[in-house]
Amino acid sequence: MPTSASIILFVFGGLMVLISLLGSGFSVREISFPRISPLIRSTAALLGAGLVVTSIVLLANKDSGKTVADPPPGTAPQKTVTSSSLPAPPSSQPPAQPSAAPPQPESPAPVPGTPRSSGPTAALLAHVPPAIRPSCSDGDASRFPASVVAVVACTPAAGFPVIYAQFVDDISTQGGFQRLVNDVTFTQSSCGPSTPLNGRQKYNNGGKEVGELACNQDPGDGDVYLTWSSEDVKIIAQAHAPLASYGQLLAWWKNAGPLHGTAT
């Protein structure tokens, strides 16, 4: 409410209070104030007091509600600075750098045909003579039944091409031997330098019979093949050589393992 209205209320309220005070009768020389009934005086006192108090309250509220004057034209308004708008203080520690994992050395790719260093193949190689073992690699298992667990093919410099196959038990060893010689018609009961080929016999190791030996000439390539079983270790081996080298092949076989043999 405007200030003038508050002043008017104050003055009017003061007059009401004054009337209530003078309403009992008052005279000074020629000036006299008529007597007013007590009811009117009481009403005037209450109304006047209320108007005075109201005007005082309005004046007080107006003073407390004053706002800061707007800045003069052309002056940029001041911004209220809060803690959230302040830039974050610089950290005393440098930002952590992502740690790069050290490069791991790549495992060398296995050379095709290289026998494994563990498992059934390694166990099979343990029965191959040391002079032959470095020339061995993984062999073709398709020539053997499913009971074969490892095959290695070897080409020793001082010897002849030979394969070794590891079987799971005695029965599968005998079956694997029969599969290799299944197409041969045997006409002899022994194999020797002076014995005609296509022979089949038992052979000994240290005076003990340990397996079978078969010798035959393949009609396809003309080579001579020696096939033998070492039943104690469940291994079958087969080597071949040109027909003219049959005697050398037979002599070499005696030390070709897995158990050194002696034809009987």
VOLUM-199592 format. One record per residue (C-alpha): x, y, z; residue number from 1; residue in three letters. Coordinates in steps of 0.25 Angstrom, whole numbers, plus 2048, in hexadecimal, padded with zeros to 3 digits. Example, Ala and Ser with C-alpha at 12.3 -4.5 7.8 and 13.67 -1.06 7.14 Angstrom:
<rs>
<x: 831; y: 7EE; z: 81F; n: 1; res: ALA>
<x: 837; y: 7FC; z: 81D; n: 2; res: SER>
</rs>
This chain:
<rs>
<x: 800; y: 800; z: 800; n: 1; res: MET>
<x: 805; y: 80E; z: 7FD; n: 2; res: PRO>
<x: 80C; y: 816; z: 808; n: 3; res: THR>
<x: 801; y: 821; z: 808; n: 4; res: SER>
<x: 7F6; y: 817; z: 80A; n: 5; res: ALA>
<x: 7FE; y: 812; z: 817; n: 6; res: SER>
<x: 7FF; y: 820; z: 81C; n: 7; res: ILE>
<x: 7F0; y: 823; z: 81A; n: 8; res: ILE>
<x: 7ED; y: 816; z: 821; n: 9; res: LEU>
<x: 7F6; y: 81B; z: 82D; n: 10; res: PHE>
<x: 7F0; y: 829; z: 82D; n: 11; res: VAL>
<x: 7E2; y: 824; z: 82D; n: 12; res: PHE>
<x: 7E5; y: 819; z: 837; n: 13; res: GLY>
<x: 7EB; y: 824; z: 840; n: 14; res: GLY>
<x: 7DF; y: 82D; z: 83E; n: 15; res: LEU>
<x: 7D6; y: 821; z: 843; n: 16; res: MET>
<x: 7DE; y: 81F; z: 84F; n: 17; res: VAL>
<x: 7DE; y: 82E; z: 852; n: 18; res: LEU>
<x: 7CF; y: 82E; z: 850; n: 19; res: ILE>
<x: 7CD; y: 823; z: 85A; n: 20; res: SER>
<x: 7D6; y: 82B; z: 864; n: 21; res: LEU>
<x: 7CF; y: 838; z: 863; n: 22; res: LEU>
<x: 7C1; y: 832; z: 862; n: 23; res: GLY>
<x: 7BE; y: 833; z: 870; n: 24; res: SER>
<x: 7BD; y: 842; z: 86F; n: 25; res: GLY>
<x: 7C8; y: 84C; z: 86E; n: 26; res: PHE>
<x: 7C8; y: 85B; z: 86E; n: 27; res: SER>
<x: 7D3; y: 866; z: 86E; n: 28; res: VAL>
<x: 7CD; y: 874; z: 86F; n: 29; res: ARG>
<x: 7C5; y: 876; z: 862; n: 30; res: GLU>
<x: 7C8; y: 868; z: 85D; n: 31; res: ILE>
<x: 7C0; y: 85D; z: 861; n: 32; res: SER>
<x: 7BF; y: 84E; z: 85D; n: 33; res: PHE>
<x: 7B1; y: 848; z: 85E; n: 34; res: PRO>
<x: 7AF; y: 83B; z: 867; n: 35; res: ARG>
<x: 7AF; y: 82E; z: 85F; n: 36; res: ILE>
<x: 7A8; y: 821; z: 863; n: 37; res: SER>
<x: 7B2; y: 817; z: 869; n: 38; res: PRO>
<x: 7AE; y: 80D; z: 85E; n: 39; res: LEU>
<x: 7B3; y: 816; z: 853; n: 40; res: ILE>
<x: 7BF; y: 81A; z: 85B; n: 41; res: ARG>
<x: 7C3; y: 80B; z: 85D; n: 42; res: SER>
<x: 7C0; y: 808; z: 84E; n: 43; res: THR>
<x: 7C8; y: 815; z: 84A; n: 44; res: ALA>
<x: 7D4; y: 810; z: 853; n: 45; res: ALA>
<x: 7D4; y: 802; z: 84E; n: 46; res: LEU>
<x: 7D3; y: 807; z: 83F; n: 47; res: LEU>
<x: 7DE; y: 811; z: 841; n: 48; res: GLY>
<x: 7E7; y: 808; z: 848; n: 49; res: ALA>
<x: 7E5; y: 7FE; z: 83D; n: 50; res: GLY>
<x: 7E8; y: 808; z: 832; n: 51; res: LEU>
<x: 7F5; y: 80D; z: 839; n: 52; res: VAL>
<x: 7FA; y: 7FF; z: 83B; n: 53; res: VAL>
<x: 7F7; y: 7FB; z: 82C; n: 54; res: THR>
<x: 7FE; y: 808; z: 827; n: 55; res: SER>
<x: 80A; y: 805; z: 82F; n: 56; res: ILE>
<x: 80A; y: 7F6; z: 82A; n: 57; res: VAL>
<x: 809; y: 7FA; z: 81C; n: 58; res: LEU>
<x: 814; y: 804; z: 81D; n: 59; res: LEU>
<x: 81D; y: 7FA; z: 823; n: 60; res: ALA>
<x: 81B; y: 7F0; z: 819; n: 61; res: ASN>
<x: 81D; y: 7FA; z: 80E; n: 62; res: LYS>
<x: 82B; y: 7FD; z: 813; n: 63; res: ASP>
<x: 82F; y: 7EF; z: 815; n: 64; res: SER>
<x: 82A; y: 7EB; z: 807; n: 65; res: GLY>
<x: 833; y: 7F5; z: 800; n: 66; res: LYS>
<x: 83C; y: 7EE; z: 7F6; n: 67; res: THR>
<x: 84A; y: 7F2; z: 7F1; n: 68; res: VAL>
<x: 849; y: 7FC; z: 7E6; n: 69; res: ALA>
<x: 84B; y: 7F8; z: 7D8; n: 70; res: ASP>
<x: 858; y: 7FB; z: 7D2; n: 71; res: PRO>
<x: 859; y: 807; z: 7C9; n: 72; res: PRO>
<x: 857; y: 805; z: 7BA; n: 73; res: PRO>
<x: 864; y: 7FF; z: 7B3; n: 74; res: GLY>
<x: 869; y: 7F9; z: 7C0; n: 75; res: THR>
<x: 86A; y: 7EA; z: 7BF; n: 76; res: ALA>
<x: 862; y: 7E3; z: 7CA; n: 77; res: PRO>
<x: 86A; y: 7DC; z: 7D4; n: 78; res: GLN>
<x: 869; y: 7CD; z: 7D5; n: 79; res: LYS>
<x: 867; y: 7C5; z: 7E2; n: 80; res: THR>
<x: 873; y: 7BC; z: 7E4; n: 81; res: VAL>
<x: 870; y: 7AF; z: 7EA; n: 82; res: THR>
<x: 879; y: 7A4; z: 7EE; n: 83; res: SER>
<x: 873; y: 79B; z: 7E3; n: 84; res: SER>
<x: 877; y: 7A5; z: 7D8; n: 85; res: SER>
<x: 886; y: 7A6; z: 7DD; n: 86; res: LEU>
<x: 890; y: 79E; z: 7D5; n: 87; res: PRO>
<x: 895; y: 792; z: 7DC; n: 88; res: ALA>
<x: 8A3; y: 794; z: 7E2; n: 89; res: PRO>
<x: 8AE; y: 78E; z: 7DB; n: 90; res: PRO>
<x: 8B2; y: 780; z: 7E0; n: 91; res: SER>
<x: 8BF; y: 77E; z: 7E6; n: 92; res: SER>
<x: 8C1; y: 771; z: 7E0; n: 93; res: GLN>
<x: 8C2; y: 76F; z: 7D1; n: 94; res: PRO>
<x: 8B7; y: 767; z: 7CA; n: 95; res: PRO>
<x: 8BA; y: 758; z: 7CB; n: 96; res: ALA>
<x: 8BF; y: 752; z: 7BD; n: 97; res: GLN>
<x: 8B9; y: 745; z: 7B9; n: 98; res: PRO>
<x: 8C3; y: 73A; z: 7BB; n: 99; res: SER>
<x: 8C6; y: 733; z: 7AF; n: 100; res: ALA>
<x: 8C8; y: 724; z: 7B1; n: 101; res: ALA>
<x: 8D6; y: 71F; z: 7AD; n: 102; res: PRO>
<x: 8D6; y: 718; z: 7A0; n: 103; res: PRO>
<x: 8D5; y: 709; z: 7A1; n: 104; res: GLN>
<x: 8DE; y: 701; z: 799; n: 105; res: PRO>
<x: 8D7; y: 6FA; z: 78E; n: 106; res: GLU>
<x: 8D8; y: 6EB; z: 78F; n: 107; res: SER>
<x: 8DF; y: 6E5; z: 783; n: 108; res: PRO>
<x: 8D6; y: 6DE; z: 779; n: 109; res: ALA>
<x: 8D8; y: 6CF; z: 779; n: 110; res: PRO>
<x: 8DF; y: 6CA; z: 76D; n: 111; res: VAL>
<x: 8D6; y: 6C1; z: 764; n: 112; res: PRO>
<x: 8D9; y: 6B3; z: 767; n: 113; res: GLY>
<x: 8E1; y: 6B5; z: 774; n: 114; res: THR>
<x: 8DD; y: 6AB; z: 77E; n: 115; res: PRO>
<x: 8D7; y: 6B0; z: 78B; n: 116; res: ARG>
<x: 8E0; y: 6B1; z: 798; n: 117; res: SER>
<x: 8D6; y: 6AB; z: 7A1; n: 118; res: SER>
<x: 8CB; y: 6A1; z: 7A0; n: 119; res: GLY>
<x: 8CA; y: 694; z: 798; n: 120; res: PRO>
<x: 8D3; y: 698; z: 78D; n: 121; res: THR>
<x: 8DE; y: 69C; z: 797; n: 122; res: ALA>
<x: 8DC; y: 68E; z: 79E; n: 123; res: ALA>
<x: 8DD; y: 687; z: 791; n: 124; res: LEU>
<x: 8EA; y: 68F; z: 78D; n: 125; res: LEU>
<x: 8F0; y: 68A; z: 79A; n: 126; res: ALA>
<x: 8F0; y: 67C; z: 794; n: 127; res: HIS>
<x: 8F7; y: 680; z: 787; n: 128; res: VAL>
<x: 906; y: 67F; z: 787; n: 129; res: PRO>
<x: 90E; y: 68C; z: 78A; n: 130; res: PRO>
<x: 915; y: 68B; z: 77C; n: 131; res: ALA>
<x: 908; y: 68B; z: 775; n: 132; res: ILE>
<x: 8FF; y: 694; z: 77E; n: 133; res: ARG>
<x: 904; y: 6A2; z: 779; n: 134; res: PRO>
<x: 8FF; y: 69F; z: 76B; n: 135; res: SER>
<x: 8F1; y: 69C; z: 770; n: 136; res: CYS>
<x: 8E4; y: 6A4; z: 76D; n: 137; res: SER>
<x: 8D5; y: 6A1; z: 76F; n: 138; res: ASP>
<x: 8D1; y: 696; z: 765; n: 139; res: GLY>
<x: 8C4; y: 692; z: 75E; n: 140; res: ASP>
<x: 8BB; y: 68B; z: 767; n: 141; res: ALA>
<x: 8B1; y: 688; z: 75C; n: 142; res: SER>
<x: 8B8; y: 67B; z: 758; n: 143; res: ARG>
<x: 8B5; y: 675; z: 766; n: 144; res: PHE>
<x: 8A8; y: 672; z: 76E; n: 145; res: PRO>
<x: 8A2; y: 67C; z: 778; n: 146; res: ALA>
<x: 8A9; y: 675; z: 783; n: 147; res: SER>
<x: 8B6; y: 67B; z: 77F; n: 148; res: VAL>
<x: 8B9; y: 687; z: 789; n: 149; res: VAL>
<x: 8C6; y: 68D; z: 782; n: 150; res: ALA>
<x: 8CE; y: 68B; z: 775; n: 151; res: VAL>
<x: 8DC; y: 691; z: 772; n: 152; res: VAL>
<x: 8E3; y: 690; z: 764; n: 153; res: ALA>
<x: 8F2; y: 690; z: 765; n: 154; res: CYS>
<x: 8FD; y: 691; z: 75A; n: 155; res: THR>
<x: 90A; y: 68F; z: 760; n: 156; res: PRO>
<x: 917; y: 693; z: 758; n: 157; res: ALA>
<x: 91E; y: 685; z: 75C; n: 158; res: ALA>
<x: 912; y: 67C; z: 75A; n: 159; res: GLY>
<x: 905; y: 67B; z: 752; n: 160; res: PHE>
<x: 8F7; y: 682; z: 753; n: 161; res: PRO>
<x: 8EF; y: 67C; z: 75E; n: 162; res: VAL>
<x: 8E2; y: 67E; z: 765; n: 163; res: ILE>
<x: 8DE; y: 67B; z: 774; n: 164; res: TYR>
<x: 8D0; y: 67A; z: 779; n: 165; res: ALA>
<x: 8CB; y: 679; z: 787; n: 166; res: GLN>
<x: 8BE; y: 671; z: 78B; n: 167; res: PHE>
<x: 8B6; y: 670; z: 797; n: 168; res: VAL>
<x: 8B6; y: 661; z: 79A; n: 169; res: ASP>
<x: 8BB; y: 653; z: 795; n: 170; res: ASP>
<x: 8AF; y: 650; z: 78D; n: 171; res: ILE>
<x: 8B0; y: 65D; z: 785; n: 172; res: SER>
<x: 8BF; y: 65B; z: 783; n: 173; res: THR>
<x: 8BC; y: 64E; z: 77D; n: 174; res: GLN>
<x: 8B1; y: 654; z: 774; n: 175; res: GLY>
<x: 8BA; y: 65F; z: 770; n: 176; res: GLY>
<x: 8C5; y: 656; z: 76B; n: 177; res: PHE>
<x: 8BB; y: 64E; z: 763; n: 178; res: GLN>
<x: 8B5; y: 65A; z: 75D; n: 179; res: ARG>
<x: 8C3; y: 65E; z: 757; n: 180; res: LEU>
<x: 8C6; y: 650; z: 751; n: 181; res: VAL>
<x: 8B8; y: 64C; z: 74E; n: 182; res: ASN>
<x: 8BA; y: 64D; z: 73F; n: 183; res: ASP>
<x: 8C7; y: 644; z: 73F; n: 184; res: VAL>
<x: 8C7; y: 636; z: 73C; n: 185; res: THR>
<x: 8D1; y: 62F; z: 744; n: 186; res: PHE>
<x: 8D9; y: 623; z: 73F; n: 187; res: THR>
<x: 8E4; y: 622; z: 749; n: 188; res: GLN>
<x: 8E5; y: 621; z: 758; n: 189; res: SER>
<x: 8F1; y: 629; z: 75A; n: 190; res: SER>
<x: 8F8; y: 636; z: 755; n: 191; res: CYS>
<x: 907; y: 636; z: 753; n: 192; res: GLY>
<x: 912; y: 63B; z: 749; n: 193; res: PRO>
<x: 912; y: 62E; z: 741; n: 194; res: SER>
<x: 903; y: 62A; z: 743; n: 195; res: THR>
<x: 8F9; y: 62E; z: 738; n: 196; res: PRO>
<x: 8F0; y: 639; z: 73C; n: 197; res: LEU>
<x: 8E1; y: 639; z: 740; n: 198; res: ASN>
<x: 8E5; y: 632; z: 74D; n: 199; res: GLY>
<x: 8DE; y: 634; z: 75B; n: 200; res: ARG>
<x: 8E4; y: 62F; z: 768; n: 201; res: GLN>
<x: 8E5; y: 631; z: 777; n: 202; res: LYS>
<x: 8F2; y: 638; z: 77C; n: 203; res: TYR>
<x: 8F9; y: 639; z: 78A; n: 204; res: ASN>
<x: 8FF; y: 643; z: 793; n: 205; res: ASN>
<x: 909; y: 63F; z: 79D; n: 206; res: GLY>
<x: 904; y: 630; z: 79C; n: 207; res: GLY>
<x: 8F5; y: 635; z: 79D; n: 208; res: LYS>
<x: 8EB; y: 634; z: 792; n: 209; res: GLU>
<x: 8E6; y: 643; z: 791; n: 210; res: VAL>
<x: 8DF; y: 644; z: 784; n: 211; res: GLY>
<x: 8DE; y: 641; z: 775; n: 212; res: GLU>
<x: 8E6; y: 644; z: 769; n: 213; res: LEU>
<x: 8E1; y: 645; z: 75A; n: 214; res: ALA>
<x: 8E9; y: 647; z: 74E; n: 215; res: CYS>
<x: 8E4; y: 649; z: 740; n: 216; res: ASN>
<x: 8E6; y: 650; z: 733; n: 217; res: GLN>
<x: 8DB; y: 65A; z: 72F; n: 218; res: ASP>
<x: 8D6; y: 658; z: 721; n: 219; res: PRO>
<x: 8D3; y: 667; z: 71F; n: 220; res: GLY>
<x: 8E1; y: 66E; z: 722; n: 221; res: ASP>
<x: 8EA; y: 661; z: 722; n: 222; res: GLY>
<x: 8EF; y: 665; z: 730; n: 223; res: ASP>
<x: 8F1; y: 65B; z: 73B; n: 224; res: VAL>
<x: 8E9; y: 65D; z: 747; n: 225; res: TYR>
<x: 8EC; y: 658; z: 755; n: 226; res: LEU>
<x: 8E0; y: 658; z: 75F; n: 227; res: THR>
<x: 8E2; y: 655; z: 76E; n: 228; res: TRP>
<x: 8DB; y: 655; z: 77B; n: 229; res: SER>
<x: 8E0; y: 658; z: 789; n: 230; res: SER>
<x: 8D5; y: 652; z: 791; n: 231; res: GLU>
<x: 8DB; y: 655; z: 79F; n: 232; res: ASP>
<x: 8DA; y: 664; z: 79C; n: 233; res: VAL>
<x: 8CE; y: 663; z: 792; n: 234; res: LYS>
<x: 8D5; y: 669; z: 786; n: 235; res: ILE>
<x: 8D6; y: 666; z: 777; n: 236; res: ILE>
<x: 8E1; y: 66B; z: 76E; n: 237; res: ALA>
<x: 8E3; y: 66A; z: 75F; n: 238; res: GLN>
<x: 8EF; y: 66D; z: 757; n: 239; res: ALA>
<x: 8F2; y: 66C; z: 748; n: 240; res: HIS>
<x: 8FE; y: 66C; z: 73E; n: 241; res: ALA>
<x: 901; y: 669; z: 730; n: 242; res: PRO>
<x: 902; y: 65A; z: 72D; n: 243; res: LEU>
<x: 911; y: 65B; z: 72B; n: 244; res: ALA>
<x: 912; y: 660; z: 73A; n: 245; res: SER>
<x: 90A; y: 655; z: 740; n: 246; res: TYR>
<x: 916; y: 64F; z: 747; n: 247; res: GLY>
<x: 91A; y: 65C; z: 74D; n: 248; res: GLN>
<x: 90B; y: 65F; z: 751; n: 249; res: LEU>
<x: 90B; y: 652; z: 758; n: 250; res: LEU>
<x: 918; y: 655; z: 760; n: 251; res: ALA>
<x: 913; y: 663; z: 763; n: 252; res: TRP>
<x: 906; y: 65E; z: 768; n: 253; res: TRP>
<x: 90D; y: 657; z: 774; n: 254; res: LYS>
<x: 910; y: 664; z: 77A; n: 255; res: ASN>
<x: 904; y: 66C; z: 776; n: 256; res: ALA>
<x: 8FC; y: 66A; z: 782; n: 257; res: GLY>
<x: 8F3; y: 66B; z: 789; n: 258; res: PRO>
<x: 8F9; y: 65E; z: 78F; n: 259; res: LEU>
<x: 905; y: 659; z: 788; n: 260; res: HIS>
<x: 902; y: 64C; z: 780; n: 261; res: GLY>
<x: 908; y: 63F; z: 77C; n: 262; res: THR>
<x: 901; y: 637; z: 771; n: 263; res: ALA>
<x: 900; y: 628; z: 775; n: 264; res: THR>
</rs>
